[in-house]
Amino acid sequence: MDSDTANAIIAGLALITSTISVFFTRASIMAQERHNRLSVRPIPYVAENFLPNPDRLAVDLQNNGVGPIRIIRCTVVDATDPGIHADNLHSLMPDLPPGIEWENYVALIGDRWLKTESMLRLIELTDQERRWSGDKRKSYLDFRQRVAARLSTLTVKIEYTDVYGTKFEPYEKSLAWFAKFGAQVS
């Protein structure tokens, strides 16, 4: 075998080795990218916070995933009349009685980020400190019942992405769980 043939064989083997190396490198990069996307996946969850006492009622949006969540849009729909909808819970609540205030609510839920293991309180009504007594306390308790009854007819729909902009199936949560408390008389 002359030196030109040997050089051609060595060059051919080097080309094959390089081609295989490029293939494995590409496969490794794709696997790493898939891992990275899965390792930052957000998981939205709407939690109903209503203790079996008359002092607190709240709805929270939580990110239970391992990566930040970008809330694109929130839609709240009335299950009894799908034509009634809003971009927050507060807009669909009954009118406040005189002297009673919301502890917290979010008017603009969409177009915001939530980091991992964080939460956004969508709405909260509370009298934890028992600020009110007599007729005002009764007014608060009656209002809390009406709010729970109203919440029980609503469904929250969250459209969201991860940090890579990957769109997921919208998350939907019925707040029907509040029905058992909206009918109670305190």
Backbone as JSON Lines, residues from 0, in Angstrom:
{"i":0,"aa":"M","n":[0.86,-1.15,0.0],"ca":[0.0,0.0,0.0],"c":[0.92,1.23,0.0]}
{"i":1,"aa":"D","n":[0.62,2.12,-0.94],"ca":[1.47,3.31,-1.0],"c":[0.97,4.37,-0.02]}
{"i":2,"aa":"S","n":[1.74,5.4,0.17],"ca":[1.44,6.42,1.18],"c":[0.19,7.23,0.82]}
{"i":3,"aa":"D","n":[-0.12,7.41,-0.45],"ca":[-1.33,8.16,-0.83],"c":[-2.59,7.37,-0.46]}
{"i":4,"aa":"T","n":[-2.56,6.07,-0.65],"ca":[-3.71,5.23,-0.29],"c":[-3.89,5.22,1.23]}
{"i":5,"aa":"A","n":[-2.79,5.1,1.96],"ca":[-2.85,5.1,3.43],"c":[-3.41,6.45,3.93]}
{"i":6,"aa":"N","n":[-2.95,7.54,3.35],"ca":[-3.45,8.85,3.74],"c":[-4.95,8.99,3.43]}
{"i":7,"aa":"A","n":[-5.39,8.44,2.3],"ca":[-6.8,8.5,1.92],"c":[-7.66,7.68,2.89]}
{"i":8,"aa":"I","n":[-7.16,6.5,3.28],"ca":[-7.89,5.67,4.24],"c":[-7.97,6.37,5.6]}
{"i":9,"aa":"I","n":[-6.87,6.94,6.05],"ca":[-6.85,7.66,7.34],"c":[-7.79,8.87,7.28]}
{"i":10,"aa":"A","n":[-7.79,9.59,6.17],"ca":[-8.66,10.75,6.01],"c":[-10.14,10.31,6.01]}
{"i":11,"aa":"G","n":[-10.42,9.2,5.35],"ca":[-11.79,8.67,5.31],"c":[-12.27,8.26,6.69]}
{"i":12,"aa":"L","n":[-11.39,7.58,7.44],"ca":[-11.74,7.18,8.81],"c":[-11.92,8.41,9.71]}
{"i":13,"aa":"A","n":[-11.09,9.43,9.52],"ca":[-11.23,10.66,10.3],"c":[-12.56,11.35,9.99]}
{"i":14,"aa":"L","n":[-12.96,11.32,8.7],"ca":[-14.23,11.91,8.31],"c":[-15.4,11.16,8.94]}
{"i":15,"aa":"I","n":[-15.34,9.84,8.92],"ca":[-16.4,9.02,9.53],"c":[-16.47,9.28,11.03]}
{"i":16,"aa":"T","n":[-15.3,9.32,11.69],"ca":[-15.26,9.59,13.14],"c":[-15.82,10.97,13.45]}
{"i":17,"aa":"S","n":[-15.47,11.96,12.65],"ca":[-15.97,13.32,12.86],"c":[-17.49,13.37,12.66]}
{"i":18,"aa":"T","n":[-17.99,12.69,11.65],"ca":[-19.43,12.67,11.36],"c":[-20.19,12.03,12.53]}
{"i":19,"aa":"I","n":[-19.68,10.91,13.03],"ca":[-20.31,10.24,14.17],"c":[-20.26,11.15,15.4]}
{"i":20,"aa":"S","n":[-19.13,11.81,15.59],"ca":[-18.98,12.73,16.73],"c":[-19.99,13.87,16.65]}
{"i":21,"aa":"V","n":[-20.18,14.43,15.47],"ca":[-21.16,15.51,15.27],"c":[-22.57,14.99,15.58]}
{"i":22,"aa":"F","n":[-22.89,13.78,15.14],"ca":[-24.2,13.19,15.41],"c":[-24.43,13.05,16.92]}
{"i":23,"aa":"F","n":[-23.45,12.5,17.65],"ca":[-23.61,12.32,19.1],"c":[-23.66,13.67,19.83]}
{"i":24,"aa":"T","n":[-22.89,14.63,19.36],"ca":[-22.92,15.97,19.97],"c":[-24.29,16.59,19.79]}
{"i":25,"aa":"R","n":[-24.83,16.48,18.59],"ca":[-26.17,17.02,18.31],"c":[-27.22,16.33,19.18]}
{"i":26,"aa":"A","n":[-27.14,15.02,19.31],"ca":[-28.09,14.28,20.15],"c":[-27.97,14.7,21.61]}
{"i":27,"aa":"S","n":[-26.75,14.9,22.06],"ca":[-26.52,15.34,23.44],"c":[-27.08,16.74,23.68]}
{"i":28,"aa":"I","n":[-26.89,17.63,22.74],"ca":[-27.42,19.0,22.86],"c":[-28.95,18.98,22.9]}
{"i":29,"aa":"M","n":[-29.56,18.15,22.05],"ca":[-31.02,18.05,22.04],"c":[-31.54,17.49,23.37]}
{"i":30,"aa":"A","n":[-30.87,16.49,23.9],"ca":[-31.28,15.92,25.19],"c":[-31.13,16.94,26.31]}
{"i":31,"aa":"Q","n":[-30.03,17.71,26.27],"ca":[-29.83,18.74,27.3],"c":[-30.89,19.83,27.2]}
{"i":32,"aa":"E","n":[-31.23,20.22,25.98],"ca":[-32.25,21.25,25.79],"c":[-33.61,20.75,26.29]}
{"i":33,"aa":"R","n":[-33.93,19.5,26.0],"ca":[-35.19,18.91,26.49],"c":[-35.2,18.89,28.01]}
{"i":34,"aa":"H","n":[-34.1,18.49,28.61],"ca":[-33.97,18.47,30.07],"c":[-34.15,19.87,30.65]}
{"i":35,"aa":"N","n":[-33.51,20.86,30.03],"ca":[-33.62,22.24,30.51],"c":[-35.07,22.72,30.48]}
{"i":36,"aa":"R","n":[-35.79,22.4,29.41],"ca":[-37.19,22.82,29.31],"c":[-38.05,22.14,30.37]}
{"i":37,"aa":"L","n":[-37.82,20.87,30.59],"ca":[-38.6,20.15,31.6],"c":[-38.24,20.59,33.01]}
{"i":38,"aa":"S","n":[-37.0,20.99,33.22],"ca":[-36.57,21.34,34.56],"c":[-37.02,22.74,34.99]}
{"i":39,"aa":"V","n":[-37.63,23.49,34.1],"ca":[-38.17,24.8,34.47],"c":[-39.66,24.89,34.15]}
{"i":40,"aa":"R","n":[-40.34,23.77,34.17],"ca":[-41.76,23.74,33.84],"c":[-42.6,24.32,34.98]}
{"i":41,"aa":"P","n":[-43.42,25.33,34.68],"ca":[-44.31,25.88,35.7],"c":[-45.57,25.03,35.83]}
{"i":42,"aa":"I","n":[-46.17,25.03,37.01],"ca":[-47.42,24.32,37.24],"c":[-48.36,25.26,38.0]}
{"i":43,"aa":"P","n":[-49.34,25.85,37.29],"ca":[-50.26,26.75,37.99],"c":[-51.27,25.97,38.82]}
{"i":44,"aa":"Y","n":[-51.73,26.59,39.9],"ca":[-52.75,25.98,40.75],"c":[-53.55,27.1,41.41]}
{"i":45,"aa":"V","n":[-54.86,27.01,41.33],"ca":[-55.73,27.97,42.0],"c":[-56.21,27.31,43.28]}
{"i":46,"aa":"A","n":[-55.88,27.93,44.41],"ca":[-56.22,27.37,45.72],"c":[-57.33,28.17,46.36]}
{"i":47,"aa":"E","n":[-58.34,27.45,46.86],"ca":[-59.42,28.08,47.6],"c":[-59.01,28.07,49.07]}
{"i":48,"aa":"N","n":[-58.94,29.22,49.66],"ca":[-58.57,29.33,51.07],"c":[-59.77,29.85,51.84]}
{"i":49,"aa":"F","n":[-60.45,28.93,52.46],"ca":[-61.63,29.27,53.24],"c":[-61.64,28.35,54.43]}
{"i":50,"aa":"L","n":[-61.27,28.89,55.54],"ca":[-61.27,28.09,56.75],"c":[-62.71,27.87,57.2]}
{"i":51,"aa":"P","n":[-62.97,26.79,57.91],"ca":[-64.35,26.57,58.35],"c":[-64.74,27.49,59.5]}
{"i":52,"aa":"N","n":[-64.15,28.64,59.55],"ca":[-64.59,29.67,60.48],"c":[-64.96,30.89,59.64]}
{"i":53,"aa":"P","n":[-65.7,31.81,60.21],"ca":[-66.23,32.9,59.4],"c":[-65.28,34.07,59.17]}
{"i":54,"aa":"D","n":[-64.02,33.91,59.45],"ca":[-63.13,35.07,59.46],"c":[-62.34,35.3,58.18]}
{"i":55,"aa":"R","n":[-62.22,34.33,57.3],"ca":[-61.34,34.53,56.15],"c":[-61.82,33.74,54.93]}
{"i":56,"aa":"L","n":[-61.71,34.38,53.79],"ca":[-62.03,33.77,52.51],"c":[-61.04,34.33,51.49]}
{"i":57,"aa":"A","n":[-60.37,33.47,50.74],"ca":[-59.39,33.94,49.76],"c":[-59.25,32.94,48.62]}
{"i":58,"aa":"V","n":[-58.81,33.44,47.47],"ca":[-58.47,32.61,46.32],"c":[-57.07,33.02,45.89]}
{"i":59,"aa":"D","n":[-56.17,32.02,45.79],"ca":[-54.78,32.28,45.44],"c":[-54.41,31.57,44.14]}
{"i":60,"aa":"L","n":[-53.55,32.21,43.36],"ca":[-52.93,31.57,42.2],"c":[-51.51,31.23,42.61]}
{"i":61,"aa":"Q","n":[-51.17,29.94,42.56],"ca":[-49.85,29.48,42.99],"c":[-49.07,28.93,41.8]}
{"i":62,"aa":"N","n":[-47.75,29.03,41.88],"ca":[-46.87,28.37,40.93],"c":[-46.2,27.22,41.68]}
{"i":63,"aa":"N","n":[-46.7,26.01,41.46],"ca":[-46.16,24.84,42.13],"c":[-45.11,24.12,41.29]}
{"i":64,"aa":"G","n":[-44.66,24.74,40.2],"ca":[-43.67,24.12,39.34],"c":[-42.25,24.44,39.79]}
{"i":65,"aa":"V","n":[-41.3,24.01,38.96],"ca":[-39.88,24.22,39.28],"c":[-39.27,25.36,38.48]}
{"i":66,"aa":"G","n":[-40.08,26.07,37.74],"ca":[-39.6,27.23,36.99],"c":[-40.61,28.34,37.04]}
{"i":67,"aa":"P","n":[-40.22,29.56,36.68],"ca":[-41.15,30.69,36.71],"c":[-42.28,30.52,35.69]}
{"i":68,"aa":"I","n":[-43.4,31.13,35.99],"ca":[-44.56,31.06,35.11],"c":[-44.9,32.47,34.63]}
{"i":69,"aa":"R","n":[-45.17,32.57,33.35],"ca":[-45.64,33.84,32.79],"c":[-47.14,33.71,32.55]}
{"i":70,"aa":"I","n":[-47.9,34.48,33.29],"ca":[-49.35,34.49,33.12],"c":[-49.66,35.39,31.93]}
{"i":71,"aa":"I","n":[-50.18,34.81,30.89],"ca":[-50.54,35.59,29.7],"c":[-51.9,36.24,29.89]}
{"i":72,"aa":"R","n":[-52.86,35.42,30.33],"ca":[-54.22,35.93,30.46],"c":[-54.96,35.11,31.52]}
{"i":73,"aa":"C","n":[-55.82,35.79,32.23],"ca":[-56.72,35.14,33.18],"c":[-58.14,35.48,32.75]}
{"i":74,"aa":"T","n":[-58.98,34.47,32.67],"ca":[-60.38,34.68,32.35],"c":[-61.21,34.0,33.42]}
{"i":75,"aa":"V","n":[-62.16,34.72,33.97],"ca":[-63.08,34.16,34.96],"c":[-64.45,34.09,34.31]}
{"i":76,"aa":"V","n":[-65.03,32.87,34.29],"ca":[-66.29,32.65,33.6],"c":[-67.34,32.18,34.61]}
{"i":77,"aa":"D","n":[-68.55,32.68,34.45],"ca":[-69.67,32.27,35.28],"c":[-70.25,30.99,34.69]}
{"i":78,"aa":"A","n":[-70.24,29.9,35.45],"ca":[-70.74,28.61,34.96],"c":[-72.25,28.65,34.71]}
{"i":79,"aa":"T","n":[-72.96,29.51,35.41],"ca":[-74.42,29.59,35.22],"c":[-74.79,30.43,33.99]}
{"i":80,"aa":"D","n":[-73.86,31.27,33.54],"ca":[-74.09,32.09,32.34],"c":[-72.74,32.39,31.69]}
{"i":81,"aa":"P","n":[-72.3,31.52,30.74],"ca":[-70.97,31.7,30.12],"c":[-70.78,33.05,29.43]}
{"i":82,"aa":"G","n":[-71.87,33.79,29.2],"ca":[-71.74,35.12,28.61],"c":[-71.17,36.12,29.6]}
{"i":83,"aa":"I","n":[-71.2,35.77,30.87],"ca":[-70.64,36.64,31.91],"c":[-69.21,36.2,32.18]}
{"i":84,"aa":"H","n":[-68.27,37.09,31.91],"ca":[-66.87,36.78,32.17],"c":[-66.1,38.07,32.43]}
{"i":85,"aa":"A","n":[-64.93,37.91,33.05],"ca":[-64.08,39.07,33.37],"c":[-62.64,38.6,33.39]}
{"i":86,"aa":"D","n":[-61.71,39.55,33.53],"ca":[-60.3,39.19,33.6],"c":[-59.79,39.14,35.04]}
{"i":87,"aa":"N","n":[-60.72,39.19,36.01],"ca":[-60.35,39.04,37.42],"c":[-61.58,38.64,38.23]}
{"i":88,"aa":"L","n":[-61.38,38.18,39.44],"ca":[-62.49,37.77,40.3],"c":[-63.25,38.96,40.87]}
{"i":89,"aa":"H","n":[-62.53,39.99,41.22],"ca":[-63.1,41.16,41.88],"c":[-64.26,41.76,41.08]}
{"i":90,"aa":"S","n":[-64.14,41.79,39.77],"ca":[-65.17,42.4,38.92],"c":[-66.51,41.67,38.98]}
{"i":91,"aa":"L","n":[-66.5,40.41,39.38],"ca":[-67.73,39.62,39.39],"c":[-68.3,39.42,40.8]}
{"i":92,"aa":"M","n":[-67.76,40.12,41.76],"ca":[-68.22,39.98,43.14],"c":[-69.4,40.91,43.43]}
{"i":93,"aa":"P","n":[-70.21,40.54,44.44],"ca":[-71.32,41.43,44.84],"c":[-70.78,42.76,45.38]}
{"i":94,"aa":"D","n":[-71.62,43.77,45.35],"ca":[-71.23,45.09,45.88],"c":[-70.97,44.99,47.38]}
{"i":95,"aa":"L","n":[-69.95,45.71,47.81],"ca":[-69.59,45.71,49.24],"c":[-70.65,46.45,50.06]}
{"i":96,"aa":"P","n":[-70.97,45.92,51.24],"ca":[-71.84,46.68,52.14],"c":[-71.08,47.87,52.72]}
{"i":97,"aa":"P","n":[-71.76,48.87,53.19],"ca":[-71.08,50.04,53.75],"c":[-70.16,49.64,54.91]}
{"i":98,"aa":"G","n":[-68.94,50.18,54.89],"ca":[-67.99,49.94,55.97],"c":[-67.18,48.67,55.86]}
{"i":99,"aa":"I","n":[-67.48,47.8,54.9],"ca":[-66.73,46.56,54.7],"c":[-65.82,46.76,53.49]}
{"i":100,"aa":"E","n":[-64.58,46.33,53.6],"ca":[-63.61,46.49,52.51],"c":[-62.96,45.15,52.2]}
{"i":101,"aa":"W","n":[-62.5,45.01,50.95],"ca":[-61.69,43.85,50.59],"c":[-60.33,43.98,51.27]}
{"i":102,"aa":"E","n":[-59.83,42.89,51.79],"ca":[-58.48,42.9,52.36],"c":[-57.46,43.02,51.23]}
{"i":103,"aa":"N","n":[-57.75,42.33,50.13],"ca":[-56.82,42.32,49.0],"c":[-57.56,41.83,47.76]}
{"i":104,"aa":"Y","n":[-57.18,42.35,46.61],"ca":[-57.65,41.82,45.33],"c":[-56.7,42.29,44.25]}
{"i":105,"aa":"V","n":[-56.68,41.53,43.15],"ca":[-55.84,41.89,42.01],"c":[-56.76,42.19,40.83]}
{"i":106,"aa":"A","n":[-56.64,43.4,40.31],"ca":[-57.48,43.81,39.19],"c":[-56.89,43.36,37.85]}
{"i":107,"aa":"L","n":[-55.56,43.31,37.75],"ca":[-54.89,42.9,36.51],"c":[-54.05,41.66,36.8]}
{"i":108,"aa":"I","n":[-54.53,40.52,36.35],"ca":[-53.85,39.26,36.64],"c":[-52.92,38.88,35.49]}
{"i":109,"aa":"G","n":[-53.33,39.13,34.25],"ca":[-52.53,38.76,33.1],"c":[-51.27,39.58,32.95]}
{"i":110,"aa":"D","n":[-50.39,39.08,32.09],"ca":[-49.13,39.74,31.75],"c":[-48.26,40.01,32.98]}
{"i":111,"aa":"R","n":[-48.04,38.95,33.75],"ca":[-47.15,39.05,34.92],"c":[-46.46,37.71,35.12]}
{"i":112,"aa":"W","n":[-45.37,37.74,35.87],"ca":[-44.57,36.55,36.17],"c":[-44.74,36.17,37.63]}
{"i":113,"aa":"L","n":[-44.72,34.86,37.88],"ca":[-44.68,34.34,39.24],"c":[-43.48,33.41,39.34]}
{"i":114,"aa":"K","n":[-42.64,33.65,40.32],"ca":[-41.49,32.77,40.48],"c":[-41.93,31.44,41.1]}
{"i":115,"aa":"T","n":[-41.02,30.51,41.11],"ca":[-41.29,29.18,41.66],"c":[-41.73,29.28,43.11]}
{"i":116,"aa":"E","n":[-42.7,28.46,43.47],"ca":[-43.23,28.37,44.84],"c":[-43.74,29.7,45.37]}
{"i":117,"aa":"S","n":[-44.27,30.54,44.5],"ca":[-44.83,31.8,44.96],"c":[-46.33,31.79,44.67]}
{"i":118,"aa":"M","n":[-47.02,32.78,45.21],"ca":[-48.45,32.86,44.98],"c":[-48.89,34.3,44.86]}
{"i":119,"aa":"L","n":[-50.01,34.45,44.17],"ca":[-50.63,35.75,43.97],"c":[-52.04,35.63,44.53]}
{"i":120,"aa":"R","n":[-52.35,36.43,45.53],"ca":[-53.69,36.4,46.13],"c":[-54.62,37.15,45.19]}
{"i":121,"aa":"L","n":[-55.56,36.41,44.58],"ca":[-56.47,37.01,43.6],"c":[-57.55,37.84,44.28]}
{"i":122,"aa":"I","n":[-58.02,37.34,45.43],"ca":[-59.04,38.08,46.19],"c":[-59.03,37.57,47.62]}
{"i":123,"aa":"E","n":[-59.29,38.49,48.55],"ca":[-59.32,38.1,49.96],"c":[-60.28,38.99,50.73]}
{"i":124,"aa":"L","n":[-61.11,38.33,51.52],"ca":[-62.02,39.0,52.43],"c":[-61.75,38.43,53.81]}
{"i":125,"aa":"T","n":[-61.47,39.29,54.77],"ca":[-61.11,38.77,56.08],"c":[-61.54,39.71,57.21]}
{"i":126,"aa":"D","n":[-61.8,39.09,58.33],"ca":[-62.0,39.82,59.59],"c":[-61.26,39.05,60.67]}
{"i":127,"aa":"Q","n":[-60.01,38.69,60.37],"ca":[-59.19,37.9,61.29],"c":[-59.05,38.57,62.66]}
{"i":128,"aa":"E","n":[-58.98,39.89,62.67],"ca":[-58.8,40.6,63.94],"c":[-60.12,40.86,64.64]}
{"i":129,"aa":"R","n":[-61.22,40.41,64.02],"ca":[-62.55,40.64,64.59],"c":[-62.77,42.14,64.86]}
{"i":130,"aa":"R","n":[-62.48,42.92,63.82],"ca":[-62.61,44.38,63.92],"c":[-64.05,44.81,64.12]}
{"i":131,"aa":"W","n":[-64.96,44.0,63.59],"ca":[-66.35,44.41,63.58],"c":[-67.15,43.62,64.6]}
{"i":132,"aa":"S","n":[-68.17,44.25,65.13],"ca":[-69.05,43.57,66.07],"c":[-70.48,44.03,65.81]}
{"i":133,"aa":"G","n":[-71.42,43.37,66.44],"ca":[-72.83,43.75,66.32],"c":[-73.34,43.66,64.89]}
{"i":134,"aa":"D","n":[-74.07,44.7,64.47],"ca":[-74.67,44.71,63.13],"c":[-73.63,44.68,62.03]}
{"i":135,"aa":"K","n":[-72.49,45.33,62.26],"ca":[-71.44,45.34,61.24],"c":[-70.87,43.93,61.07]}
{"i":136,"aa":"R","n":[-70.72,43.19,62.17],"ca":[-70.23,41.8,62.09],"c":[-71.23,40.95,61.32]}
{"i":137,"aa":"K","n":[-72.51,41.13,61.61],"ca":[-73.54,40.38,60.89],"c":[-73.52,40.73,59.41]}
{"i":138,"aa":"S","n":[-73.34,42.01,59.11],"ca":[-73.24,42.44,57.72],"c":[-72.05,41.78,57.03]}
{"i":139,"aa":"Y","n":[-70.92,41.72,57.73],"ca":[-69.73,41.06,57.18],"c":[-70.0,39.58,56.92]}
{"i":140,"aa":"L","n":[-70.58,38.88,57.89],"ca":[-70.86,37.45,57.74],"c":[-71.83,37.18,56.59]}
{"i":141,"aa":"D","n":[-72.87,38.01,56.47],"ca":[-73.81,37.86,55.37],"c":[-73.11,38.09,54.02]}
{"i":142,"aa":"F","n":[-72.27,39.11,53.97],"ca":[-71.54,39.4,52.74],"c":[-70.58,38.26,52.39]}
{"i":143,"aa":"R","n":[-69.89,37.76,53.39],"ca":[-68.98,36.64,53.16],"c":[-69.72,35.44,52.57]}
{"i":144,"aa":"Q","n":[-70.94,35.19,53.05],"ca":[-71.76,34.1,52.52],"c":[-72.11,34.35,51.04]}
{"i":145,"aa":"R","n":[-72.46,35.59,50.73],"ca":[-72.8,35.93,49.34],"c":[-71.57,35.81,48.44]}
{"i":146,"aa":"V","n":[-70.41,36.21,48.94],"ca":[-69.17,36.08,48.16],"c":[-68.86,34.61,47.91]}
{"i":147,"aa":"A","n":[-68.97,33.77,48.93],"ca":[-68.71,32.33,48.77],"c":[-69.7,31.73,47.76]}
{"i":148,"aa":"A","n":[-70.97,32.12,47.85],"ca":[-71.97,31.62,46.9],"c":[-71.63,32.07,45.48]}
{"i":149,"aa":"R","n":[-71.19,33.31,45.32],"ca":[-70.83,33.82,43.99],"c":[-69.59,33.12,43.45]}
{"i":150,"aa":"L","n":[-68.59,32.96,44.31],"ca":[-67.37,32.26,43.87],"c":[-67.69,30.85,43.41]}
{"i":151,"aa":"S","n":[-68.66,30.2,44.04],"ca":[-68.97,28.81,43.71],"c":[-69.5,28.65,42.28]}
{"i":152,"aa":"T","n":[-69.92,29.74,41.65],"ca":[-70.43,29.67,40.28],"c":[-69.35,29.98,39.24]}
{"i":153,"aa":"L","n":[-68.14,30.29,39.7],"ca":[-67.1,30.77,38.78],"c":[-66.05,29.72,38.48]}
{"i":154,"aa":"T","n":[-65.45,29.84,37.31],"ca":[-64.31,29.02,36.89],"c":[-63.2,29.97,36.46]}
{"i":155,"aa":"V","n":[-61.99,29.7,36.95],"ca":[-60.81,30.5,36.6],"c":[-60.02,29.76,35.53]}
{"i":156,"aa":"K","n":[-59.69,30.46,34.46],"ca":[-58.9,29.88,33.36],"c":[-57.62,30.7,33.23]}
{"i":157,"aa":"I","n":[-56.47,30.02,33.29],"ca":[-55.16,30.68,33.21],"c":[-54.45,30.21,31.93]}
{"i":158,"aa":"E","n":[-54.07,31.16,31.09],"ca":[-53.22,30.88,29.93],"c":[-51.81,31.3,30.32]}
{"i":159,"aa":"Y","n":[-50.83,30.42,30.08],"ca":[-49.49,30.68,30.59],"c":[-48.41,30.06,29.72]}
{"i":160,"aa":"T","n":[-47.16,30.53,29.94],"ca":[-45.99,29.98,29.27],"c":[-44.88,29.8,30.31]}
{"i":161,"aa":"D","n":[-43.81,29.14,29.87],"ca":[-42.61,29.05,30.71],"c":[-41.6,30.1,30.24]}
{"i":162,"aa":"V","n":[-40.39,30.06,30.76],"ca":[-39.38,31.06,30.4],"c":[-38.96,30.96,28.94]}
{"i":163,"aa":"Y","n":[-39.18,29.81,28.31],"ca":[-38.82,29.64,26.91],"c":[-39.95,30.07,25.97]}
{"i":164,"aa":"G","n":[-41.09,30.48,26.54],"ca":[-42.23,30.88,25.71],"c":[-43.08,29.71,25.27]}
{"i":165,"aa":"T","n":[-42.87,28.54,25.84],"ca":[-43.66,27.36,25.49],"c":[-45.07,27.54,26.03]}
{"i":166,"aa":"K","n":[-46.06,27.48,25.14],"ca":[-47.45,27.6,25.58],"c":[-47.94,26.22,26.01]}
{"i":167,"aa":"F","n":[-48.68,26.21,27.11],"ca":[-49.25,24.98,27.63],"c":[-50.77,25.04,27.48]}
{"i":168,"aa":"E","n":[-51.4,23.88,27.64],"ca":[-52.86,23.86,27.66],"c":[-53.33,24.78,28.79]}
{"i":169,"aa":"P","n":[-54.34,25.61,28.56],"ca":[-54.81,26.49,29.63],"c":[-55.23,25.68,30.87]}
{"i":170,"aa":"Y","n":[-54.93,26.22,32.02],"ca":[-55.3,25.6,33.29],"c":[-56.67,26.15,33.69]}
{"i":171,"aa":"E","n":[-57.59,25.26,34.05],"ca":[-58.92,25.69,34.47],"c":[-59.24,25.11,35.83]}
{"i":172,"aa":"K","n":[-59.86,25.92,36.67],"ca":[-60.25,25.46,38.01],"c":[-61.61,26.04,38.35]}
{"i":173,"aa":"S","n":[-62.55,25.14,38.64],"ca":[-63.86,25.56,39.12],"c":[-63.76,25.9,40.59]}
{"i":174,"aa":"L","n":[-64.44,26.93,41.0],"ca":[-64.47,27.31,42.41],"c":[-65.74,26.8,43.09]}
{"i":175,"aa":"A","n":[-66.32,25.73,42.53],"ca":[-67.56,25.16,43.07],"c":[-67.41,24.72,44.53]}
{"i":176,"aa":"W","n":[-66.19,24.49,44.95],"ca":[-65.92,24.08,46.32],"c":[-66.51,25.08,47.31]}
{"i":177,"aa":"F","n":[-66.61,26.35,46.95],"ca":[-67.16,27.37,47.85],"c":[-68.65,27.2,48.1]}
{"i":178,"aa":"A","n":[-69.34,26.4,47.3],"ca":[-70.79,26.25,47.44],"c":[-71.18,25.74,48.82]}
{"i":179,"aa":"K","n":[-70.38,24.86,49.38],"ca":[-70.74,24.29,50.69],"c":[-70.69,25.35,51.79]}
{"i":180,"aa":"F","n":[-69.95,26.44,51.56],"ca":[-69.86,27.5,52.56],"c":[-70.78,28.67,52.25]}
{"i":181,"aa":"G","n":[-71.13,28.84,50.99],"ca":[-72.01,29.94,50.62],"c":[-73.43,29.74,51.13]}
{"i":182,"aa":"A","n":[-73.81,28.49,51.36],"ca":[-75.16,28.21,51.82],"c":[-75.27,28.17,53.34]}
{"i":183,"aa":"Q","n":[-74.15,28.18,54.04],"ca":[-74.19,28.11,55.5],"c":[-74.71,29.41,56.1]}
{"i":184,"aa":"V","n":[-75.28,29.28,57.23],"ca":[-75.68,30.46,57.99],"c":[-74.86,30.48,59.24]}
{"i":185,"aa":"S","n":[-74.13,31.58,59.47],"ca":[-73.26,31.67,60.65],"c":[-73.99,32.31,61.8]}
